[in-house]
Amino acid sequence: MLNIETNRVQRAIEVNLQKEAYFLVWLANSLQNKGEISESTWRRSTIGISSSFPFFAGVYWLDLEHTPQWSAPDNFTPYPENADWNISPSVPLNTIPVLSKLSTSNIQPGVNGKLTIEMLHPVSFDSRVSGYLGASYNIKLMLEAISQEFLRPEQHLILSSDSSTFFGQLPEEHGALINSVDINALNGQWQLTIWQRSSSDQAYFSLPMLIFISGIVVTVLVAMSLYLLEVNIIGRRAESNMVSKLKEEITQRREAEDQLKFTANHDPQTHLPNRFAMEQYLERNLRSDQEMVLMCIALDKFQEVNDMYGHLVADQLLFEAAKRFKTVLPPHAILARITNDHFMIACAGTSQLEAEMQANQLRMCFEEEFYIEDNDILTTCAIGIAYRYDNQLRAEDMLRHADTAANKAKALGNRKVVAYNQTMQEQLNQKKDLERAIRQAINNDELKLHFQPQVDLRTRQIVGVEALVRWESQNGAAISTDIIIKTAEETGLMQRLGHWVVDTALKEFSRMLDERCAPKCIAINVSGHEFQDGYLADYVIRSVNRYDIPASRVQIELTEQVFIENLERNQHILNRLTASGISLAIDDFGTGYSSLAYLKHFPVNTVKIDRGFIKDLPQSKDDLVICQAVVSMANLLQLKVVAEGVETIDQQELLRNIGCNFAQGHYYYPPMSSDALMVVLKEQRAGRLYPAS
């Protein structure tokens, strides 16, 4: 306990010393900022010193000859008669940059046992030292206040420096408790000692306490006796019923084992065999030489049926689907439900042609309309087929191949029946390798950030830049931003990638501001997955403040879906961003399902036309009509329009003619590193880049 109290006193002394030193430095800087020193300036700056800082005996002003000019308060005399003021041994506080110019004296004894430390700080006007601000700090008064606040009456405080004690006295009697620590003082290192007298006359037990403890012991003994008696009675009663209960338990256990075995091998909703049972069936039949076909049926939009009609209708749909499948399957086929919306059918001794004919029959019978509880439900399915093309093929391989083929059929859309081939596995392996490489690139900070300028179509001057993430694979191929973002979303790294992009983009933009060549605005893309992070707005705002960037020069680009999904929550986050001064832009406008008329309710000030509507201009009349409509509506709503993917001068002139004022694309500048961008920006600032005629 004494050790804890000693540490508290140590911390209090160090904090008080540094606080007063910081105040003197602040007062010196305040005088320096006024540009000159006069008596009136001095009086205004030092008024109320005694009430705000009671431990200061007073402050004073010395000229270059160390002659005192003014002091505060008025009754304070700067120099004690025995003080050595010609820079008595001073300690520059070089370890603390703020205090690097402050000098302090040793402990100065005064009248009435007074102890002071003198501090001096130079004050410069026009880079020349014009005088010194001094202060007399009453150490004794500060130590007495700390002792009264942190120590008990029986505890005593001692301070010493260079083997000499200047405050307090050591105890004379033996057996006192003592604890000592070092203190980092303004003029060197002091030693702090706290001591207290030991007390040995404490009484631990009294007669009432002994009576209370005895009562507890007696009560516990009586309770234990009663408990043991009750246990004995219960045990005898249990013995009479044990035999009959054991017989009943054995019967129940057998029934439970049968139920567990059925549950382990069957789906609880349809009572069809499950994936485990199907795998066991395949393992047994693959040991023979007969042909084996496995079909996987993936139901389309089953979750939508569940959401629209409820789980009771969805469960009934599964029952009805199983019934229909059984009507067209041969007797030896095994039908199983392996996941929520996937069925599997295993047929032994079936050829590939028969399997494809069987799959088409299954698809057609399922796609007939269902009538369930007065609801007409029309749905579709995709079927993948896996064959036994190798005698060494295992059951888990066939299950995986059938799943892969069904997912391929579902992705194709127009082809609802697809047979597995080796190319599918190679594509999956390539995708897996790419995902692993991108994940490692994110984890190892191998990504790079490029910037593509946005230009004013009227002047061809750069008015903004868009930050784009880039990465090169080991074979030198450049991986697009869309693939990197999609991989990060699928692997759960989107938050880390998004924070890295925001931090890196703002850091580079801050560097452009320091070089005085930054454009008006920097645009940063944020994905829909990243926007679901409730702390995104806080992170962006903190990053803007950390790099001291005006919020009005930062723009966040979001896809249309972000503005529509989770409407109330997303609108709150968008309003937080715009309230801080950050602007918002709709990226790839036109590829989603929103409209400018709907988005007028959101705090958006920029619309970016997707490059898909620009690439076929001016030949495509449909794209021209879309671009004209977007620009016209945006102008009516007072929104800024930026065209993406401009590649030719014809596209530029057409966009300028329909009223679009801003664009970006390879016709102007490709994405480039921050260093290359700064070269272009500095050339523009110097006037070496001129608008195109």
C-alpha positions in Angstrom: 0.0 0.0 0.0 2.9 2.4 0.9 4.4 1.6 -2.6 1.2 2.6 -4.3 0.9 5.9 -2.3 4.6 6.7 -3.1 4.0 6.3 -6.8 0.9 8.6 -6.6 3.0 11.3 -4.9 5.8 10.8 -7.4 3.4 11.3 -10.3 1.8 14.4 -8.7 5.1 16.1 -8.2 6.3 15.4 -11.7 3.0 16.5 -13.2 3.0 19.8 -11.2 6.6 20.6 -12.2 6.0 20.0 -15.9 2.6 21.9 -15.8 4.3 25.0 -14.4 7.1 24.7 -16.9 4.7 24.4 -19.7 2.9 27.5 -18.5 6.1 29.6 -18.5 6.8 28.4 -22.1 3.3 29.3 -23.1 3.6 32.8 -21.5 6.9 33.3 -23.3 5.4 32.3 -26.6 2.4 34.6 -26.0 4.7 37.6 -25.3 6.7 36.7 -28.4 3.6 36.6 -30.6 2.8 40.2 -29.6 5.8 41.3 -31.6 7.2 43.7 -28.9 7.3 44.1 -25.1 6.3 47.1 -23.1 5.1 47.7 -19.6 1.4 47.8 -20.6 1.8 44.6 -22.6 3.5 43.0 -19.6 0.7 44.1 -17.2 -2.0 42.7 -19.5 -0.2 39.4 -20.0 0.5 38.7 -16.3 -2.6 39.9 -14.6 -4.1 37.3 -12.3 -0.9 35.2 -12.2 -1.1 34.6 -8.4 -4.8 33.4 -8.4 -4.3 31.0 -11.4 -0.9 29.6 -10.4 -0.6 29.8 -6.6 2.7 27.9 -6.5 4.5 30.7 -8.5 6.0 33.3 -6.1 6.2 35.6 -9.1 7.3 36.2 -12.7 9.6 38.9 -14.0 11.2 40.3 -17.2 15.0 40.6 -17.7 16.7 42.5 -20.4 19.8 41.2 -22.3 22.0 42.4 -19.4 19.9 40.3 -17.0 18.6 43.5 -15.3 15.0 43.1 -14.0 12.5 45.5 -15.7 9.1 44.5 -14.5 7.6 41.8 -12.1 4.2 40.4 -11.2 2.6 40.6 -8.7 3.7 44.1 -7.7 4.9 43.1 -4.3 7.2 40.4 -5.7 11.0 41.1 -5.6 12.7 39.1 -8.4 16.1 38.5 -6.8 16.7 37.1 -3.3 19.9 38.5 -1.8 21.7 35.2 -1.9 20.6 34.1 -5.4 23.1 33.6 -8.2 21.3 34.9 -11.2 24.2 34.9 -13.7 22.9 31.7 -15.2 23.4 29.6 -12.1 23.8 25.9 -12.9 21.0 25.3 -15.5 19.5 22.2 -17.0 18.3 22.4 -20.6 15.3 20.1 -21.0 16.4 18.7 -24.3 14.4 15.5 -23.8 11.1 17.5 -24.1 11.0 19.5 -27.4 8.5 22.0 -26.0 10.8 22.8 -23.0 14.1 22.7 -25.0 14.8 26.5 -24.5 13.9 26.5 -20.8 16.7 26.7 -18.2 16.3 26.1 -14.4 18.4 26.8 -11.4 19.1 24.6 -8.4 17.0 24.7 -5.2 17.3 28.3 -3.7 16.6 28.6 0.0 14.9 31.7 1.2 13.5 33.4 4.2 11.0 31.6 6.5 12.3 28.2 5.1 11.1 29.1 1.6 12.4 26.8 -1.2 12.3 28.0 -4.8 13.5 27.1 -8.3 14.2 29.9 -10.8 13.2 29.4 -14.5 14.4 31.4 -17.5 13.1 31.3 -21.0 14.4 33.6 -23.9 11.9 35.7 -25.8 12.7 36.6 -29.5 11.4 39.3 -31.7 12.3 39.1 -35.4 14.4 36.0 -34.8 16.6 37.8 -32.2 16.6 37.3 -28.4 15.2 40.5 -26.9 15.0 39.5 -23.2 14.2 36.7 -20.8 11.0 35.7 -19.0 11.8 34.5 -15.5 9.7 32.8 -12.8 10.3 31.9 -9.1 8.5 28.6 -8.3 7.8 27.8 -4.6 8.7 24.2 -4.3 7.9 24.0 -0.6 4.4 25.3 -1.0 3.8 22.7 -3.8 5.1 19.8 -1.6 3.1 20.8 1.4 -0.1 20.9 -0.8 0.6 17.4 -2.3 1.4 15.9 1.2 -1.9 17.2 2.5 -3.9 15.8 -0.5 -2.2 12.4 -0.9 -0.7 11.4 2.4 -2.2 10.4 5.8 -1.2 12.2 9.0 1.1 9.4 10.1 3.0 9.6 6.7 5.9 11.9 6.0 7.5 13.1 2.7 11.2 13.7 2.2 12.9 15.1 -1.0 16.7 15.1 -1.6 19.1 16.0 -4.4 22.8 15.0 -4.8 22.8 13.4 -1.3 21.4 16.5 0.4 18.0 16.6 1.8 16.1 19.9 1.2 12.6 18.9 2.4 11.5 16.8 5.3 13.4 14.6 7.8 14.1 10.9 8.2 12.6 9.0 11.2 14.6 8.6 14.4 12.9 5.5 15.7 13.4 1.9 14.4 10.8 -0.2 12.7 9.4 2.6 10.5 8.1 1.7 7.0 10.1 3.4 4.3 9.7 3.5 0.5 11.8 5.5 -2.0 11.6 6.3 -5.8 13.4 8.7 -8.2 11.7 11.8 -9.6 12.5 13.4 -12.9 12.7 17.1 -11.8 13.2 20.2 -13.9 16.8 20.6 -12.7 17.9 17.0 -12.6 16.8 14.0 -10.6 15.5 14.0 -7.1 14.8 11.1 -4.7 11.4 10.9 -3.0 11.1 9.0 0.3 7.8 8.3 2.1 7.9 6.9 5.7 5.3 6.0 8.3 5.4 4.6 11.8 4.4 0.9 12.3 1.5 0.0 14.5 1.3 -3.3 16.4 -1.5 -2.8 18.8 -4.4 -3.9 16.7 -6.9 -6.3 18.1 -8.2 -9.0 15.8 -10.7 -10.8 17.9 -13.2 -9.7 20.6 -15.7 -11.6 22.7 -18.8 -10.8 20.5 -16.8 -12.0 17.5 -15.9 -15.2 19.2 -19.5 -15.8 20.1 -20.6 -15.1 16.5 -18.0 -17.5 15.0 -19.0 -20.2 17.5 -22.7 -19.9 16.5 -21.8 -20.3 12.8 -19.8 -23.5 13.6 -22.7 -25.0 15.6 -25.2 -24.1 12.8 -23.0 -25.7 10.1 -22.6 -28.9 12.2 -26.3 -29.2 12.7 -27.1 -28.6 9.0 -24.6 -31.2 7.9 -26.1 -33.8 10.3 -29.6 -33.1 8.9 -28.3 -33.3 5.3 -26.6 -36.6 5.9 -29.8 -38.0 7.4 -31.9 -36.9 4.5 -29.4 -38.4 2.0 -29.6 -41.7 3.8 -33.5 -41.7 3.6 -33.5 -40.7 -0.1 -30.9 -43.5 -0.9 -33.1 -46.2 0.6 -36.1 -45.0 -1.3 -34.1 -45.0 -4.6 -33.0 -48.6 -4.1 -36.5 -49.9 -4.2 -37.3 -48.3 -7.6 -33.8 -48.8 -9.3 -34.5 -52.0 -11.1 -37.7 -50.9 -12.7 -36.2 -47.6 -13.8 -33.2 -49.3 -15.3 -35.5 -51.5 -17.5 -37.4 -48.4 -18.6 -34.2 -46.5 -19.4 -32.8 -49.4 -21.5 -36.0 -49.3 -23.6 -35.9 -45.6 -24.0 -32.2 -45.6 -25.0 -32.8 -48.2 -27.7 -35.6 -46.0 -29.1 -33.5 -42.9 -28.9 -30.6 -44.7 -30.7 -33.0 -45.7 -33.5 -34.3 -42.1 -33.7 -30.7 -40.6 -33.8 -29.7 -43.0 -36.5 -32.7 -41.9 -38.6 -32.0 -38.2 -37.9 -28.3 -38.6 -38.8 -29.2 -40.1 -42.2 -32.3 -38.1 -43.2 -33.5 -34.6 -43.8 -35.8 -33.4 -41.0 -38.3 -31.6 -43.3 -38.7 -34.0 -46.3 -37.6 -37.2 -44.5 -35.4 -37.9 -47.6 -31.8 -39.2 -47.2 -29.4 -36.4 -46.5 -25.9 -35.7 -47.8 -24.2 -38.1 -45.3 -26.5 -41.0 -46.4 -25.9 -40.2 -50.1 -22.1 -40.2 -49.5 -22.4 -43.6 -47.8 -24.5 -44.9 -50.7 -21.9 -43.7 -53.3 -19.0 -45.2 -51.3 -20.7 -48.7 -51.3 -21.6 -48.6 -55.0 -18.3 -47.1 -56.3 -16.5 -50.3 -55.2 -18.2 -52.2 -58.1 -17.4 -51.7 -61.8 -20.9 -50.5 -62.8 -21.6 -47.0 -64.2 -22.7 -44.3 -61.7 -24.4 -41.0 -62.4 -25.0 -38.3 -59.8 -27.4 -35.4 -60.6 -27.6 -32.2 -58.4 -30.8 -30.2 -58.7 -30.5 -26.5 -57.6 -33.8 -24.7 -57.0 -33.9 -21.2 -58.3 -35.1 -18.3 -56.0 -36.2 -20.7 -53.2 -35.3 -18.0 -50.7 -37.6 -15.6 -52.4 -40.5 -18.1 -52.1 -39.7 -18.4 -48.4 -39.7 -14.6 -47.9 -42.8 -14.0 -50.0 -45.1 -16.8 -48.8 -43.5 -18.0 -45.5 -41.6 -21.1 -44.4 -44.8 -23.3 -44.3 -45.4 -22.8 -48.0 -41.7 -23.2 -48.7 -41.6 -26.5 -46.8 -44.7 -27.7 -48.7 -43.0 -26.8 -51.9 -40.1 -29.1 -51.0 -42.6 -31.9 -50.3 -44.3 -31.4 -53.6 -41.0 -31.2 -55.5 -39.8 -34.5 -54.0 -43.1 -36.1 -55.0 -42.7 -34.9 -58.6 -39.1 -36.1 -58.9 -40.1 -39.6 -57.7 -42.8 -39.9 -60.4 -40.2 -39.7 -63.2 -37.3 -41.5 -61.5 -36.5 -45.2 -62.1 -37.2 -47.5 -59.1 -33.5 -48.0 -58.3 -32.6 -44.3 -58.1 -31.9 -42.7 -54.8 -33.3 -39.2 -54.1 -31.7 -37.1 -51.3 -32.0 -33.5 -50.1 -28.5 -32.3 -49.3 -28.9 -28.5 -48.5 -31.7 -26.0 -48.2 -32.4 -25.7 -51.9 -30.4 -28.6 -53.4 -31.5 -32.2 -54.2 -29.3 -35.0 -55.4 -30.2 -38.2 -57.4 -27.9 -41.2 -57.7 -28.5 -43.7 -60.5 -26.4 -46.8 -60.7 -26.1 -48.5 -64.1 -27.3 -45.4 -66.1 -25.5 -44.2 -69.2 -24.6 -40.6 -69.9 -27.3 -40.2 -72.6 -30.0 -41.7 -70.3 -28.8 -39.4 -67.5 -29.2 -36.2 -69.7 -32.7 -37.4 -70.8 -33.6 -38.1 -67.2 -32.3 -34.6 -66.1 -34.5 -32.8 -68.8 -37.6 -34.8 -67.6 -36.8 -33.7 -64.0 -36.5 -30.1 -65.0 -39.7 -30.0 -67.0 -41.8 -31.7 -64.3 -40.5 -29.3 -61.7 -41.1 -26.2 -63.8 -44.8 -26.9 -64.0 -46.9 -24.6 -61.8 -47.4 -25.6 -58.1 -50.7 -24.9 -56.2 -50.0 -24.6 -52.5 -52.5 -23.1 -50.1 -54.2 -21.0 -52.7 -50.9 -19.7 -54.1 -49.8 -20.3 -57.6 -46.0 -20.8 -57.5 -43.9 -21.0 -60.7 -40.2 -21.7 -60.3 -37.3 -23.2 -62.2 -34.2 -25.3 -61.4 -30.7 -25.9 -62.7 -29.3 -29.5 -62.9 -25.6 -30.5 -62.8 -24.6 -34.1 -63.8 -21.4 -35.9 -62.7 -20.2 -39.1 -64.2 -17.9 -41.8 -63.0 -15.1 -41.2 -65.5 -12.4 -42.8 -63.4 -12.5 -46.0 -61.3 -10.4 -44.3 -58.6 -13.1 -41.6 -58.2 -14.3 -41.2 -54.6 -17.8 -40.3 -53.3 -16.8 -36.8 -52.1 -15.4 -36.1 -55.5 -18.6 -37.0 -57.3 -20.6 -34.8 -54.8 -18.3 -31.9 -55.5 -18.4 -32.4 -59.3 -22.2 -32.4 -59.2 -22.3 -29.3 -57.1 -19.9 -27.5 -59.5 -21.9 -28.5 -62.6 -25.2 -27.3 -60.9 -23.7 -23.9 -60.0 -22.4 -23.6 -63.6 -25.8 -24.3 -65.0 -27.3 -21.8 -62.6 -24.8 -19.1 -63.6 -25.3 -19.7 -67.4 -29.1 -19.1 -67.1 -30.1 -20.3 -70.5 -28.5 -23.8 -70.1 -30.4 -25.5 -67.3 -28.6 -28.9 -67.6 -24.8 -29.0 -67.6 -22.5 -32.0 -67.3 -19.2 -31.7 -65.4 -15.9 -31.6 -67.2 -12.3 -31.0 -66.1 -12.3 -27.4 -67.5 -14.7 -26.4 -64.7 -12.3 -27.6 -62.1 -9.4 -25.8 -63.8 -11.4 -22.5 -63.8 -12.2 -23.0 -60.1 -8.5 -23.6 -59.4 -7.5 -20.5 -61.3 -10.1 -18.4 -59.4 -8.9 -19.9 -56.1 -5.2 -19.1 -56.9 -6.2 -15.6 -57.9 -8.1 -15.1 -54.7 -5.3 -16.4 -52.6 -2.8 -14.2 -54.4 -4.9 -11.1 -54.0 -5.5 -12.0 -50.3 -1.8 -12.2 -49.8 -1.3 -9.0 -51.6 -3.7 -7.2 -49.2 -2.1 -8.8 -46.2 1.4 -8.0 -47.3 0.6 -4.4 -48.4 1.6 -5.2 -52.0 -1.2 -3.1 -53.5 -0.6 0.3 -55.1 -2.8 3.3 -55.4 -3.0 5.1 -58.7 -4.8 8.4 -59.5 -6.8 9.3 -62.7 -7.3 13.0 -63.3 -10.7 14.5 -64.0 -10.7 17.4 -66.4 -12.9 20.4 -67.2 -14.2 19.9 -70.8 -14.1 23.7 -71.4 -10.6 24.4 -70.2 -9.0 20.9 -70.3 -7.5 21.7 -66.8 -7.4 19.0 -64.1 -10.1 19.8 -61.5 -10.0 16.5 -59.6 -8.5 13.0 -59.2 -10.0 9.6 -58.6 -8.1 7.1 -56.4 -7.9 3.6 -58.0 -6.3 0.5 -56.3 -4.0 -1.6 -58.6 -2.0 -4.8 -58.3 0.2 -6.8 -60.6 0.2 -10.6 -60.5 3.4 -12.6 -60.6 3.2 -13.0 -64.4 3.0 -9.3 -64.8 -0.7 -9.0 -65.6 -2.5 -6.0 -64.1 -5.5 -7.0 -62.1 -8.4 -4.6 -62.3 -9.9 -2.7 -59.4 -13.3 -4.6 -59.8 -11.6 -8.0 -59.3 -9.6 -6.8 -56.3 -12.7 -5.4 -54.6 -14.8 -8.5 -55.4 -12.1 -10.8 -53.9 -11.8 -8.6 -50.8 -15.6 -8.7 -50.3 -15.7 -12.5 -50.7 -12.7 -13.1 -48.4 -13.8 -10.7 -45.6 -10.9 -8.2 -46.2 -13.0 -5.4 -47.6 -12.9 -3.3 -44.4 -9.1 -3.6 -44.2 -8.7 -2.8 -47.9 -11.1 0.1 -47.7 -9.4 1.7 -44.7 -6.0 1.3 -46.5 -7.4 3.0 -49.6 -8.9 5.9 -47.6 -5.7 6.4 -45.5 -3.3 6.1 -48.5 -5.3 8.4 -50.8 -5.7 11.1 -48.2 -2.0 10.9 -47.2 -1.0 11.4 -50.9 -3.5 14.2 -51.3 -2.0 15.9 -48.2 1.4 15.7 -49.8 0.0 17.4 -52.9 -1.4 20.1 -50.7 2.0 20.6 -49.1 3.6 20.9 -52.6 0.9 23.4 -53.5 -0.2 21.5 -56.6 -3.3 19.6 -55.4 -6.4 19.7 -57.5 -9.8 20.9 -56.2 -11.1 17.5 -55.1 -10.0 13.8 -54.6 -12.6 11.1 -55.1 -12.4 7.8 -53.2 -14.5 4.7 -54.1 -16.3 2.9 -51.3 -18.0 -0.5 -52.0 -21.4 -1.5 -50.7 -19.9 -4.2 -48.4 -17.6 -1.6 -46.9 -20.5 0.8 -46.4 -22.2 -1.7 -44.1 -19.4 -1.0 -41.6 -21.1 1.4 -39.1 -17.7 3.0 -38.4 -16.9 4.0 -42.0 -18.1 7.6 -41.6 -16.1 8.0 -38.4 -13.0 6.6 -40.0 -13.2 8.8 -43.1 -13.8 11.9 -41.0 -11.0 11.1 -38.6 -8.6 10.5 -41.5 -9.6 13.8 -43.1 -8.8 15.6 -39.8 -5.6 13.6 -39.2 -4.1 14.8 -42.5 -5.5 18.3 -42.0 -7.4 18.2 -45.4 -10.4 20.6 -45.9 -13.4 18.3 -45.9 -14.9 20.1 -48.9 -12.0 18.8 -51.1 -12.8 15.1 -50.3 -15.5 13.2 -52.2 -16.8 9.7 -51.5 -18.0 7.7 -54.6 -20.8 5.1 -53.9 -22.8 2.7 -56.2 -26.5 3.2 -56.7 -27.4 0.2 -54.6 -25.9 1.9 -51.5 -28.4 4.7 -51.8 -31.4 2.3 -52.1 -30.6 -0.7 -49.8 -31.0 -0.2 -46.0 -32.5 3.2 -46.8 -32.9 4.6 -43.3 -29.5 3.4 -42.0 -27.6 4.5 -45.0 -29.2 7.9 -45.2 -28.1 8.5 -41.6 -24.5 7.7 -42.5 -24.6 9.8 -45.7 -25.9 12.8 -43.7 -23.1 12.4 -41.2 -20.5 12.5 -44.1 -22.1 15.6 -45.7 -22.5 17.3 -42.4 -18.8 17.2 -42.0 -18.3 18.9 -45.4 -17.5 15.7 -47.4 -19.3 15.5 -50.8 -20.9 12.4 -52.3 -21.0 11.0 -55.8 -23.0 8.2 -57.5 -20.5 6.0 -59.3 -21.3 4.0 -62.5 -24.8 5.7 -62.7 -27.2 3.9 -65.0 -26.1 0.4 -64.3 -28.3 -0.1 -61.2 -32.0 0.5 -60.7 -32.2 4.0 -59.3 -33.1 7.3 -60.9 -32.2 10.9 -60.5 -35.8 11.8 -59.5 -35.5 9.3 -56.6 -32.0 10.2 -55.6 -32.9 13.9 -55.2 -33.8 13.0 -51.6 -30.1 12.1 -50.8 -27.3 14.6 -50.2 -25.6 13.9 -53.5 -23.9 16.6 -55.6 -22.1 14.5 -58.4 -23.3 11.9 -60.9 -20.8 9.8 -62.8 -22.0 8.4 -66.1 -20.9 4.7 -66.5 -18.3 4.1 -69.2 -20.6 1.5 -70.8 -22.8 4.4 -72.1 -19.7 6.3 -73.4 -17.7 3.7 -75.3 -20.0 3.4 -78.3 -20.6 7.2 -78.7 -21.2 8.9 -81.1 -22.4 5.8 -83.1 -24.9 4.5 -80.6 -28.1 6.6 -80.7 -29.5 4.8 -77.6 -26.4 5.7 -75.5 -26.6 9.3 -76.7 -30.3 9.6 -75.6 -29.4 8.1 -72.2 -26.5 10.5 -71.7 -28.6 13.5 -72.8 -31.3 12.5 -70.3 -28.8 12.1 -67.4 -27.1 15.4 -68.1 -30.4 17.3 -68.5 -31.9 15.9 -65.3 -28.7 16.4 -63.4 -28.5 20.1 -64.5 -32.1 20.6 -63.4 -31.3 19.1 -60.0 -28.0 21.2 -59.9 -25.8 18.1 -59.8 -22.3 17.9 -61.3 -21.9 15.3 -64.1 -18.7 13.4 -64.8 -18.4 11.2 -67.8 -16.2 8.1 -67.4 -14.1 6.3 -70.0 -13.7 9.1 -72.6 -11.3 7.7 -75.3 -11.7 9.9 -78.4 -12.1 13.6 -79.3 -15.5 12.8 -80.9 -16.8 11.6 -77.6 -15.4 14.7 -75.9 -17.1 17.1 -78.3 -20.4 15.2 -78.2 -20.4 15.3 -74.4 -19.5 19.0 -74.3 -22.3 19.8 -76.8 -25.0 18.1 -74.6 -23.9 20.1 -71.5 -21.5 17.7 -69.7 -18.7 19.7 -68.2 -16.4 17.1 -66.7 -14.8 13.9 -67.9 -12.1 11.4 -67.2 -10.5 8.7 -69.4 -7.4 7.6 -71.3 -8.0 10.4 -73.9 -6.8 12.8 -71.2 -4.7 10.9 -68.7 -4.4 7.2 -67.8 -4.3 6.2 -64.1 -0.8 7.1 -62.8 1.2 7.1 -59.6 1.1 10.0 -57.2 4.6 11.1 -58.2 3.7 11.1 -61.9 0.5 13.0 -61.1 2.3 15.6 -59.1 4.6 16.2 -62.1 1.6 16.9 -64.3 -0.1 19.1 -61.7 3.1 21.2 -61.2 3.3 21.6 -65.0 -0.3 22.7 -65.1 0.3 25.2 -62.2 3.4 26.5 -64.0 1.4 27.1 -67.2 3.1 24.6 -69.4 -0.2 22.7 -70.0 -2.6 24.6 -72.1 -6.2 23.9 -73.0 -6.7 22.1 -76.3 -8.0 24.2 -79.1 
